C-alpha cells in the first residue's frame, strides 16, 4: 500500500518532484521504505502518485522553506518600501523647508514701566541741565559778579555837601543886627570838587544877589566865611585852598547830610570903596 498524493498542488505552491526529494533521503531509510496503508474506502486512482512518509516530510520542509523565503521577501519588500517612503518624506520636507520663507523668531520683551521711564528721562534732563549750568552759566555769573564788584569799587558814591548861604548887602549891614534881613541861597556840590570850582559856584550866587546888573565883579567886593555845626562853630574865613581842605575834612565827619553854613558880606562897592 502507498500514500496518495494529489497530482495538482494548491495555487501559489511550487511542485516538488519525487526524484529530487528522494536524493535527500538517507541510505538506510531509502532501502526500507515504509508506506502508509490506505483506508479501505479510499481507492487509489490511476492519477495518484504514492510517496513515503519521508518524502512527505521532505515536501513539507521544502514548502516551509518556500513559505519562509516568501515571508522574508515580503518583509524585505516592506522594509524597502518603508525606506523609500521615508526617503521621499525627507525629500519632501527638504523641499518644503527650501520653499518656506525663513521663520522670524519673536523674542518676548519685558514691558517697561512708564513711571520708571519718565523718572529716568527726568534724571537725564536734570543731569544735562546741571552740566549746562556748570559749563556755561556759572562762569558767566562769576565774570559778571567780578565785573560788578569792580564797577562798584570804581563807583563808590562820593559824599555831597550842602552849602547854605546867607548874603548881606551894605544896606543890610548898616541896619541894627536885629533888623537885618539877609538873602538866603543854597547849593549842593560834590566833596571831591576842587577849590576853584567851588569858589566859582559861590561867587555866582553872591553876584546874583549883590550885583545883579554887573557883568564883572572884583573878588574883593565881598568876603566869605564858613561854619560847620558841632565841628566848626566859630565862623572862619574861606579864602584859600587850605581853608577849603579844612572845610571838607570837618564836613565829612558828619555821616548824614553834611552841611556847611556860608556867610557872604558885601564890603565895598564894585570897583570902588565902601
Backbone bond lengths (Angstrom), bond angles and torsions (degrees), N, CA, C in turn:
res aa  C-N    CA-C-N  psi(-1)  N-CA   C-N-CA  omega(-1)  CA-C   N-CA-C  phi
1 X - - - 1.468 - - 1.516 109.14 -
2 X 1.346 115.94 151.22 1.485 119.80 -179.45 1.507 111.74 -135.19
3 X 1.339 113.97 177.08 1.484 121.36 179.60 1.486 108.20 -94.05
4 X 1.306 114.91 135.16 1.456 119.57 -179.41 1.527 109.51 -92.61
5 X 1.277 115.59 126.16 1.474 121.80 179.76 1.503 107.50 -116.21
6 X 1.311 117.69 128.27 1.464 119.08 179.79 1.504 110.31 -60.50
7 X 1.374 114.66 146.18 1.474 119.23 179.33 1.501 111.82 -69.12
8 X 1.307 116.37 -30.70 1.491 119.34 -179.07 1.506 110.06 -111.24
9 X 1.314 117.18 140.49 1.479 123.81 177.30 1.512 109.97 -97.35
10 X 1.347 117.03 165.06 1.488 118.93 177.23 1.507 111.06 -63.03
11 X 1.375 113.37 154.80 1.485 119.29 -179.27 1.504 109.45 -61.65
12 X 1.335 117.02 140.82 1.463 121.58 -179.63 1.481 113.29 90.98
13 X 1.346 120.14 -9.99 1.458 123.27 179.08 1.506 108.97 -98.58
14 X 1.322 115.44 141.91 1.457 120.80 177.70 1.522 109.37 -88.14
15 X 1.339 117.44 132.94 1.479 119.87 179.32 1.508 109.93 -70.42
16 X 1.297 114.60 141.67 1.466 121.23 179.32 1.518 107.59 -114.89
17 X 1.301 117.44 126.57 1.478 121.68 -179.17 1.511 109.85 -80.77
18 X 1.295 115.94 148.92 1.456 122.00 -177.34 1.494 110.28 -69.53
19 X 1.319 116.98 -34.31 1.467 119.81 -176.68 1.501 111.35 -64.21
20 X 1.355 116.29 -41.69 1.462 118.91 -179.69 1.496 111.59 -69.69
21 X 1.306 117.99 -35.48 1.466 120.52 -179.73 1.508 111.62 -74.48
22 X 1.294 116.78 -33.64 1.441 118.71 179.54 1.507 112.22 -68.20
23 X 1.322 118.01 -23.22 1.474 119.99 179.39 1.505 111.00 -66.36
24 X 1.395 116.43 -20.93 1.453 119.38 -178.13 1.511 112.42 -91.18
25 X 1.290 119.77 -3.58 1.462 121.96 -176.94 1.506 109.02 -79.08
26 X 1.322 119.03 136.47 1.459 120.65 179.67 1.507 109.97 -63.34
27 X 1.311 116.99 159.60 1.473 120.70 -174.16 1.502 112.97 -62.72
28 X 1.365 118.78 -42.86 1.460 120.45 -177.28 1.499 111.20 -63.80
29 X 1.243 117.92 -45.71 1.456 120.69 179.93 1.500 111.86 -66.40
30 X 1.360 116.31 -29.60 1.456 120.34 179.41 1.517 111.03 -70.51
31 X 1.368 117.36 -32.47 1.461 121.30 -179.26 1.515 111.29 -75.52
32 X 1.360 118.82 -28.64 1.462 122.05 -177.50 1.501 109.08 -121.80
33 X 1.309 119.03 76.21 1.461 120.45 179.40 1.505 110.49 -71.59
34 X 1.302 117.62 140.07 1.458 124.54 178.85 1.500 106.81 -113.84
35 X 1.232 118.25 121.78 1.460 123.61 -178.22 1.494 109.88 -108.69
36 X 1.300 114.93 140.05 1.451 120.87 178.59 1.513 109.11 -78.18
37 X 1.268 115.75 141.60 1.469 120.11 178.38 1.492 109.56 -79.00
38 X 1.286 113.25 137.44 1.456 118.74 178.64 1.515 109.28 -84.88
39 X 1.303 116.61 150.62 1.458 120.32 176.44 1.507 110.06 -66.96
40 X 1.293 115.40 153.63 1.464 120.24 -179.20 1.504 111.41 -64.23
41 X 1.350 116.32 -29.06 1.464 119.61 -178.85 1.493 112.19 -75.31
42 X 1.376 117.92 -25.65 1.461 121.88 -176.00 1.511 108.70 -92.51
43 X 1.233 116.34 103.43 1.459 120.04 177.45 1.485 109.08 -88.75
44 X 1.267 117.02 135.51 1.464 119.15 -179.46 1.493 110.60 -69.84
45 X 1.266 113.76 141.61 1.462 120.34 175.37 1.500 108.95 -96.05
46 X 1.290 113.08 166.16 1.463 117.21 179.70 1.509 111.64 -70.63
47 X 1.378 114.99 -28.81 1.481 117.44 -176.43 1.499 112.83 -82.21
48 X 1.349 119.74 -10.37 1.464 121.59 -176.77 1.498 110.24 -77.06
49 X 1.349 114.31 147.92 1.461 122.46 178.75 1.502 106.80 -115.08
50 X 1.348 117.67 130.89 1.436 122.21 -176.05 1.509 109.10 -97.71
51 X 1.382 116.03 134.04 1.467 121.81 178.76 1.505 108.14 -136.16
52 X 1.305 113.53 159.85 1.450 120.03 -179.56 1.518 110.48 -84.01
53 X 1.360 115.54 174.65 1.473 120.62 177.80 1.510 111.47 -64.61
54 X 1.269 117.06 -38.04 1.468 119.88 -179.74 1.516 110.07 -65.09
55 X 1.356 114.83 -37.76 1.475 116.69 177.38 1.518 110.05 -63.93
56 X 1.332 116.34 -40.59 1.461 118.50 178.93 1.536 111.52 -63.73
57 X 1.336 116.36 -39.78 1.471 119.08 178.09 1.522 110.75 -61.87
58 X 1.347 114.39 -42.40 1.476 118.21 179.53 1.513 110.23 -63.56
59 X 1.339 114.80 -40.06 1.467 117.78 179.76 1.522 109.71 -64.40
60 X 1.364 114.25 -44.48 1.472 117.17 179.00 1.519 111.98 -60.31
61 X 1.332 117.33 -42.76 1.470 120.23 178.09 1.513 111.00 -61.28
62 X 1.321 116.24 -41.95 1.469 119.36 -179.95 1.518 110.66 -62.99
63 X 1.371 113.46 -42.03 1.467 116.53 178.31 1.525 111.49 -63.78
64 X 1.350 116.35 -41.82 1.461 118.88 178.61 1.512 111.63 -61.94
65 X 1.347 115.90 -41.01 1.481 118.80 178.65 1.515 110.56 -63.30
66 X 1.335 115.43 -40.60 1.461 118.05 179.30 1.525 110.58 -64.43
67 X 1.356 114.50 -42.29 1.462 117.22 178.91 1.531 111.00 -62.60
68 X 1.333 115.86 -41.76 1.482 118.58 178.35 1.507 111.07 -63.14
69 X 1.363 115.86 -41.51 1.473 117.95 178.77 1.518 111.09 -62.51
70 X 1.376 114.27 -41.71 1.468 116.55 179.50 1.529 111.09 -64.64
71 X 1.356 114.58 -42.31 1.462 117.11 178.12 1.521 111.83 -62.00
72 X 1.353 115.58 -41.55 1.464 119.23 178.95 1.515 111.47 -64.29
73 X 1.370 115.48 -41.18 1.460 118.92 177.04 1.533 110.54 -62.86
74 X 1.379 114.14 -40.50 1.469 116.72 177.74 1.522 111.75 -62.33
75 X 1.355 115.72 -43.32 1.466 118.37 178.41 1.526 111.34 -62.91
76 X 1.362 114.29 -44.34 1.471 117.34 178.96 1.518 110.77 -61.20
77 X 1.346 114.44 -40.80 1.467 117.25 179.34 1.523 111.90 -63.24
78 X 1.368 115.31 -41.77 1.465 118.27 177.88 1.522 111.87 -63.23
79 X 1.352 114.09 -43.07 1.475 117.10 179.02 1.520 110.74 -62.46
80 X 1.352 115.36 -40.57 1.458 118.87 179.26 1.531 110.82 -63.43
81 X 1.364 114.25 -42.82 1.466 117.28 177.98 1.522 111.51 -63.81
82 X 1.345 115.55 -41.46 1.469 117.78 178.34 1.520 111.98 -62.07
83 X 1.350 115.51 -41.14 1.465 118.89 177.64 1.531 111.22 -61.99
84 X 1.338 115.59 -42.48 1.463 118.59 178.83 1.525 110.66 -63.84
85 X 1.357 115.26 -42.17 1.459 117.65 178.80 1.530 111.46 -62.69
86 X 1.344 116.20 -40.81 1.472 118.96 177.80 1.521 111.14 -62.68
87 X 1.357 116.24 -42.94 1.469 119.27 178.04 1.522 111.15 -61.55
88 X 1.367 115.79 -42.00 1.463 118.70 178.62 1.533 110.74 -63.51
89 X 1.357 115.44 -41.66 1.475 117.96 178.35 1.517 111.47 -62.24
90 X 1.329 115.78 -42.03 1.471 118.94 178.49 1.518 111.30 -63.12
91 X 1.352 116.45 -41.46 1.464 119.58 178.21 1.520 110.93 -62.78
92 X 1.352 116.08 -42.81 1.467 119.22 178.40 1.521 111.22 -63.03
93 X 1.343 117.29 -42.92 1.464 119.49 178.26 1.527 111.59 -62.06
94 X 1.356 116.03 -41.14 1.467 118.92 178.60 1.517 110.87 -62.58
95 X 1.371 116.11 -42.67 1.461 118.87 178.92 1.530 110.79 -64.39
96 X 1.342 115.86 -41.49 1.465 118.47 178.74 1.522 111.69 -63.19
97 X 1.347 116.42 -39.59 1.469 118.83 177.95 1.514 111.58 -64.88
98 X 1.363 116.12 -37.53 1.466 118.38 178.17 1.508 111.13 -67.92
99 X 1.360 116.26 -38.86 1.453 119.25 -177.65 1.518 111.81 -75.63
100 X 1.319 117.92 -33.79 1.472 120.15 -178.99 1.516 111.05 -68.26
101 X 1.337 117.46 139.19 1.473 120.37 175.49 1.511 110.44 -67.78
102 X 1.326 117.33 156.27 1.474 120.02 179.83 1.524 110.94 -63.21
103 X 1.305 113.31 135.16 1.455 119.01 -179.44 1.529 110.42 -76.22
104 X 1.316 113.70 134.29 1.468 120.20 177.42 1.515 108.15 -92.87
105 X 1.302 115.23 120.07 1.459 120.56 -179.32 1.516 108.62 -88.93
106 X 1.285 115.93 117.76 1.468 121.34 179.84 1.521 107.95 -92.46
107 X 1.316 114.40 114.83 1.462 119.37 179.39 1.514 109.80 -82.30
108 X 1.274 117.71 135.81 1.474 118.85 177.86 1.517 110.61 -66.86
109 X 1.305 114.66 135.80 1.460 120.77 -179.85 1.513 109.37 -110.95
110 X 1.307 112.48 144.60 1.458 118.84 177.58 1.514 110.38 -76.87
111 X 1.281 115.99 136.29 1.459 119.78 176.98 1.518 109.87 -73.09
112 X 1.325 113.26 129.90 1.466 118.02 -179.03 1.512 109.49 -87.44
113 X 1.282 113.87 141.66 1.452 119.99 177.48 1.520 109.63 -78.91
114 X 1.345 116.72 125.27 1.462 119.97 -177.60 1.528 111.71 -62.81
115 X 1.299 116.09 -38.76 1.466 118.62 -179.92 1.519 111.00 -64.09
116 X 1.348 116.38 -38.43 1.474 119.66 178.52 1.518 110.56 -65.87
117 X 1.360 116.74 -43.46 1.459 119.62 178.45 1.520 110.83 -62.07
118 X 1.342 116.85 -43.65 1.463 119.55 179.70 1.523 111.25 -63.09
119 X 1.345 116.60 -40.10 1.459 119.95 179.12 1.524 110.70 -66.00
120 X 1.333 117.37 -39.38 1.469 120.28 179.03 1.526 110.64 -65.85
121 X 1.351 116.55 -42.21 1.466 119.00 178.14 1.525 110.74 -63.69
122 X 1.329 117.64 -40.63 1.462 120.73 179.09 1.524 111.00 -62.42
123 X 1.333 116.43 -41.08 1.465 119.34 177.88 1.516 111.33 -63.69
124 X 1.353 116.76 -40.88 1.462 119.68 178.56 1.519 110.96 -62.65
125 X 1.337 116.39 -43.15 1.473 119.70 179.96 1.527 110.17 -64.89
126 X 1.327 116.95 -40.47 1.470 120.04 179.17 1.526 110.94 -62.74
127 X 1.326 117.23 -41.43 1.470 120.97 179.23 1.519 110.20 -64.69
128 X 1.343 117.16 -42.50 1.467 120.26 179.50 1.529 111.03 -63.40
129 X 1.327 116.21 -41.83 1.469 119.14 179.65 1.526 111.24 -64.83
130 X 1.322 117.08 -39.50 1.461 119.72 177.68 1.516 111.56 -64.00
131 X 1.334 116.01 -43.20 1.472 119.23 178.22 1.517 110.58 -62.83
132 X 1.353 116.52 -42.71 1.460 119.80 179.53 1.526 110.79 -63.54
133 X 1.326 116.80 -39.43 1.460 119.64 178.85 1.530 111.27 -65.13
134 X 1.347 116.38 -44.12 1.463 120.09 -178.21 1.517 111.83 -67.72
135 X 1.336 116.95 -35.01 1.468 120.30 -174.71 1.522 111.21 -84.53
136 X 1.342 117.46 -39.32 1.465 120.30 -171.05 1.526 112.10 -106.92
137 X 1.325 116.88 -55.24 1.465 120.45 -169.64 1.523 112.33 -73.18
138 X 1.343 116.20 -45.67 1.455 119.34 -174.82 1.527 112.56 -60.21
139 X 1.345 120.13 -45.64 1.473 118.53 177.02 1.528 112.65 -60.67
140 X 1.349 116.72 -37.97 1.469 118.98 178.44 1.527 111.16 -65.58
141 X 1.329 116.83 -40.47 1.461 119.36 178.48 1.522 111.35 -63.91
142 X 1.333 116.29 -40.83 1.467 118.48 178.38 1.520 111.00 -63.95
143 X 1.343 116.21 -42.44 1.466 119.21 179.29 1.522 111.23 -63.56
144 X 1.351 116.20 -43.22 1.462 119.29 179.07 1.529 111.18 -65.02
145 X 1.334 116.44 -38.95 1.458 119.57 179.55 1.534 110.78 -64.29
146 X 1.328 115.62 -41.57 1.470 118.99 178.59 1.525 110.69 -65.45
147 X 1.361 115.77 -39.98 1.459 118.71 179.87 1.517 111.01 -66.29
148 X 1.349 115.71 -41.29 1.467 118.84 178.77 1.525 111.00 -64.13
149 X 1.322 116.19 -38.98 1.468 119.23 178.37 1.519 111.02 -62.35
150 X 1.339 115.74 -43.42 1.469 118.78 178.31 1.521 110.86 -63.24
151 X 1.358 115.11 -42.64 1.462 118.21 -179.89 1.526 111.07 -64.30
152 X 1.352 115.11 -39.04 1.452 117.53 178.45 1.519 111.53 -65.47
153 X 1.328 115.38 -38.14 1.461 117.51 177.17 1.520 110.98 -66.51
154 X 1.352 114.94 -39.14 1.466 117.74 178.99 1.521 111.54 -71.29
155 X 1.339 116.33 -30.51 1.461 120.56 -176.45 1.528 110.88 -104.00
156 X 1.296 116.62 47.38 1.466 119.76 175.20 1.537 108.14 -66.46
157 X 1.301 116.00 125.27 1.469 117.10 -176.95 1.530 111.68 -59.51
158 X 1.311 113.88 131.97 1.475 120.45 -179.12 1.531 108.50 -91.25
159 X 1.288 116.80 123.82 1.466 118.66 179.31 1.534 111.14 -60.30
160 X 1.303 114.03 144.09 1.460 119.91 177.72 1.535 109.74 -112.85
161 X 1.320 114.34 150.63 1.474 120.51 -176.27 1.535 108.45 -118.49
162 X 1.308 113.67 133.48 1.462 119.37 178.48 1.546 108.61 -96.41
163 X 1.314 113.99 123.89 1.472 120.04 179.02 1.544 107.87 -104.87
164 X 1.348 115.92 116.78 1.470 120.79 174.16 1.535 107.86 -99.86
165 X 1.325 116.53 125.92 1.479 120.30 -172.01 1.540 109.88 -114.96
166 X 1.308 112.32 135.38 1.474 120.91 173.78 1.530 107.55 -116.47
167 X 1.322 116.10 118.88 1.467 120.66 -170.68 1.557 107.92 -114.44
168 X 1.352 114.46 124.26 1.479 121.34 179.23 1.535 109.23 -112.31
169 X 1.306 114.82 129.23 1.468 119.60 172.68 1.529 109.87 -88.56
170 X 1.369 116.63 170.73 1.460 119.89 178.73 1.516 111.11 -61.90
171 X 1.286 119.44 -35.53 1.446 122.63 -179.87 1.522 111.04 -64.72
172 X 1.347 115.88 -43.68 1.458 118.43 -180.00 1.524 111.78 -70.02
173 X 1.310 116.17 -33.26 1.465 119.13 178.59 1.538 111.57 -68.39
174 X 1.312 117.11 -26.33 1.467 120.48 -179.72 1.527 112.29 -76.96
175 X 1.283 117.99 -14.32 1.451 123.08 179.08 1.532 109.22 -82.54
176 X 1.343 114.87 159.79 1.465 116.81 173.54 1.544 109.47 -58.52
177 X 1.288 115.65 153.11 1.466 119.99 -174.09 1.519 111.90 -61.95
178 X 1.329 116.51 -33.69 1.453 118.71 -178.98 1.520 112.50 -71.19
179 X 1.319 116.28 -21.87 1.449 119.75 -176.95 1.526 113.14 -102.16
180 X 1.267 117.21 2.68 1.481 119.39 -178.81 1.548 110.18 -72.61
181 X 1.298 117.31 142.25 1.464 124.51 178.87 1.540 109.44 -129.17
182 X 1.327 117.14 85.57 1.463 119.64 -178.54 1.530 111.18 -73.59
183 X 1.328 115.34 162.12 1.465 122.01 173.24 1.541 108.77 -89.35
184 X 1.289 115.14 143.35 1.480 119.89 -178.19 1.534 110.34 -117.02
185 X 1.318 114.20 138.89 1.475 122.37 176.13 1.537 108.34 -142.78
186 X 1.351 116.36 163.77 1.483 119.09 173.58 1.526 108.74 -144.66
187 X 1.292 113.76 160.16 1.448 121.36 179.20 1.525 108.08 -153.27
188 X 1.344 118.38 143.72 1.476 124.69 179.03 1.510 107.48 -115.46
189 X 1.324 115.59 122.36 1.462 121.17 -177.13 1.529 110.04 -130.85
190 X 1.333 117.92 148.72 1.469 120.38 176.00 1.513 111.50 -63.70
191 X 1.331 115.64 149.14 1.471 119.75 -177.96 1.520 112.38 -74.42
192 X 1.336 118.00 -15.30 1.466 119.51 179.33 1.525 112.37 -95.75
193 X 1.330 117.10 8.55 1.467 119.68 179.76 1.531 110.05 -71.47
194 X 1.319 116.08 141.78 1.479 120.10 -176.72 1.536 109.70 -73.41
195 X 1.340 114.57 162.06 1.451 121.13 -174.19 1.525 112.36 -63.17
196 X 1.297 118.21 -39.56 1.466 120.31 -177.04 1.527 110.92 -62.73
197 X 1.343 116.83 -39.48 1.470 119.67 179.49 1.525 110.90 -70.22
198 X 1.322 116.44 -39.54 1.456 119.11 179.10 1.534 109.91 -63.40
199 X 1.307 117.45 -44.14 1.471 121.70 178.97 1.522 110.48 -60.86
200 X 1.347 117.88 -39.60 1.465 120.40 -179.45 1.533 110.54 -64.16
201 X 1.366 117.40 -41.89 1.462 120.02 179.92 1.536 110.99 -64.30
202 X 1.319 116.42 -41.63 1.466 119.61 -179.69 1.541 110.58 -67.00
203 X 1.299 116.12 -40.04 1.466 120.64 -178.33 1.527 111.04 -64.22
204 X 1.349 116.15 -37.60 1.468 119.54 179.77 1.532 109.82 -63.02
205 X 1.329 117.05 -42.86 1.451 119.40 179.45 1.542 111.15 -64.36
206 X 1.317 115.69 -41.05 1.480 118.87 -179.45 1.525 111.77 -65.87
207 X 1.325 117.53 -41.96 1.466 120.91 -178.91 1.532 110.65 -65.41
208 X 1.370 116.79 -37.96 1.461 118.74 179.86 1.540 112.00 -60.50
209 X 1.359 115.75 -29.20 1.462 118.89 -178.01 1.542 110.79 -91.93
210 X 1.332 116.45 -45.97 1.472 120.16 -172.30 1.526 112.82 -86.85
211 X 1.308 117.57 -38.84 1.468 120.80 -175.67 1.539 109.54 -132.09
212 X 1.311 116.73 67.69 1.467 118.84 -174.76 1.529 113.21 -69.59
213 X 1.278 120.02 -25.26 1.454 122.13 -175.30 1.529 113.07 -98.54
214 X 1.295 118.81 3.98 1.462 120.72 -173.96 1.542 109.51 -111.20
215 X 1.323 113.55 136.74 1.464 118.90 -177.93 1.516 111.47 -84.11
216 X 1.317 117.66 -31.92 1.470 120.79 -177.20 1.521 107.24 -123.30
217 X 1.349 115.04 132.15 1.460 121.44 -179.31 1.517 107.27 -133.37
218 X 1.336 115.80 132.67 1.465 121.17 178.29 1.518 110.30 -70.69
219 X 1.332 115.78 150.62 1.470 120.07 177.73 1.527 111.02 -67.56
220 X 1.316 118.00 -24.79 1.459 120.20 -179.45 1.504 113.84 -84.10
221 X 1.321 119.50 3.78 1.462 122.05 -178.34 1.523 111.67 -76.63
222 X 1.320 119.99 -12.92 1.477 122.85 178.60 1.529 107.90 -153.69
223 X 1.307 113.62 162.28 1.463 120.75 178.45 1.527 109.88 -123.82
224 X 1.350 114.55 153.10 1.474 120.47 -173.46 1.523 108.86 -125.08
225 X 1.312 115.97 133.98 1.473 122.95 175.52 1.544 108.13 -130.22
226 X 1.353 115.03 156.13 1.472 118.50 178.48 1.526 109.27 -136.92
227 X 1.313 114.98 154.48 1.470 122.79 174.34 1.536 107.42 -147.72
228 X 1.351 115.85 150.38 1.477 121.67 -177.35 1.526 107.41 -127.08
229 X 1.330 117.64 125.68 1.477 119.68 -179.41 1.522 110.99 -59.20
230 X 1.371 114.16 132.26 1.471 124.33 177.22 1.536 113.06 66.85
231 X 1.339 119.43 -6.26 1.471 120.98 179.12 1.542 110.85 -115.70
232 X 1.319 116.18 -50.80 1.477 120.85 178.28 1.538 106.72 -131.85
233 X 1.341 116.13 81.52 1.474 117.37 -176.44 1.533 113.41 -70.09
234 X 1.333 118.24 -31.95 1.481 121.47 -178.31 1.521 108.74 -85.88
235 X 1.340 118.93 128.56 1.460 120.87 179.69 1.523 112.00 -59.96
236 X 1.350 114.86 136.46 1.468 122.56 179.11 1.528 108.97 -125.05
237 X 1.345 116.56 148.54 1.464 118.75 -179.21 1.540 111.03 -69.36
238 X 1.336 114.42 145.62 1.466 121.06 177.50 1.523 106.57 -117.48
239 X 1.354 114.14 86.84 1.453 119.87 -173.51 1.531 113.90 -117.67
240 X 1.335 116.84 -25.55 1.468 120.06 -172.77 1.536 110.28 -132.73
241 X 1.326 112.83 176.72 1.474 119.21 178.77 1.522 111.45 -68.27
242 X 1.357 116.92 -33.50 1.468 119.26 177.20 1.526 110.81 -64.04
243 X 1.364 116.12 -40.42 1.464 118.63 176.65 1.537 110.49 -61.18
244 X 1.312 116.11 -37.87 1.471 120.40 -178.92 1.537 110.65 -67.59
245 X 1.337 117.90 -42.03 1.463 121.01 178.14 1.533 111.17 -60.43
246 X 1.328 115.23 -40.51 1.471 118.97 178.84 1.525 109.96 -64.98
247 X 1.339 116.41 -38.15 1.468 120.83 178.02 1.539 110.19 -61.41
248 X 1.326 117.35 -47.39 1.474 121.16 -178.36 1.529 110.59 -63.75
249 X 1.305 116.64 -43.14 1.459 120.92 -177.68 1.518 111.15 -58.81
250 X 1.308 117.37 -43.03 1.469 120.31 -178.42 1.524 112.31 -81.29
251 X 1.322 117.15 -29.46 1.468 119.23 -179.03 1.529 111.13 -70.23
252 X 1.343 116.95 -35.61 1.480 120.00 -179.48 1.519 112.92 -73.37
253 X 1.336 116.86 -9.49 1.453 118.07 174.24 1.518 112.05 -69.81
254 X 1.319 115.20 -18.51 1.451 120.26 174.62 1.542 108.02 -85.21
255 X 1.329 117.14 109.02 1.466 120.48 -173.46 1.522 112.24 -68.62
256 X 1.349 117.13 -35.62 1.460 120.49 -176.83 1.518 109.40 -111.02
257 X 1.338 114.73 122.27 1.464 122.36 175.43 1.537 112.86 49.22
258 X 1.320 117.13 65.38 1.474 118.11 176.97 1.546 110.70 -59.94
259 X 1.325 114.20 132.72 1.483 119.96 -175.97 1.526 109.49 -131.98
260 X 1.348 115.82 138.96 1.475 122.47 179.11 1.541 107.35 -124.70
261 X 1.298 113.19 132.56 1.457 118.64 178.53 1.527 109.35 -95.04
262 X 1.347 117.21 124.44 1.469 123.57 -178.44 1.560 108.21 -111.93
263 X 1.330 114.44 132.09 1.478 120.24 176.45 1.528 108.33 -116.84
264 X 1.342 115.73 124.46 1.467 121.23 -178.54 1.551 106.83 -118.86
265 X 1.328 113.51 128.10 1.469 119.85 -179.05 1.529 109.30 -126.37
266 X 1.328 113.44 132.69 1.462 118.19 174.89 1.539 108.47 -76.47
267 X 1.357 115.74 128.29 1.470 119.64 -176.08 1.524 112.52 -111.83
268 X 1.332 119.09 -15.97 1.457 121.22 -179.57 1.512 108.58 -161.03
269 X 1.324 114.04 157.14 1.441 118.54 175.01 1.517 108.25 -69.81
270 X 1.322 116.89 141.38 1.457 121.15 -175.95 1.522 109.87 -59.21
271 X 1.317 117.03 121.81 1.463 122.79 -179.91 1.499 113.79 81.96
272 X 1.329 120.23 8.37 1.439 121.33 -178.67 1.517 110.85 -149.55
273 X 1.296 115.96 -154.02 1.442 122.26 -178.24 1.523 108.44 -110.82
274 X 1.321 118.42 163.09 1.456 120.02 179.40 1.540 111.14 -66.73
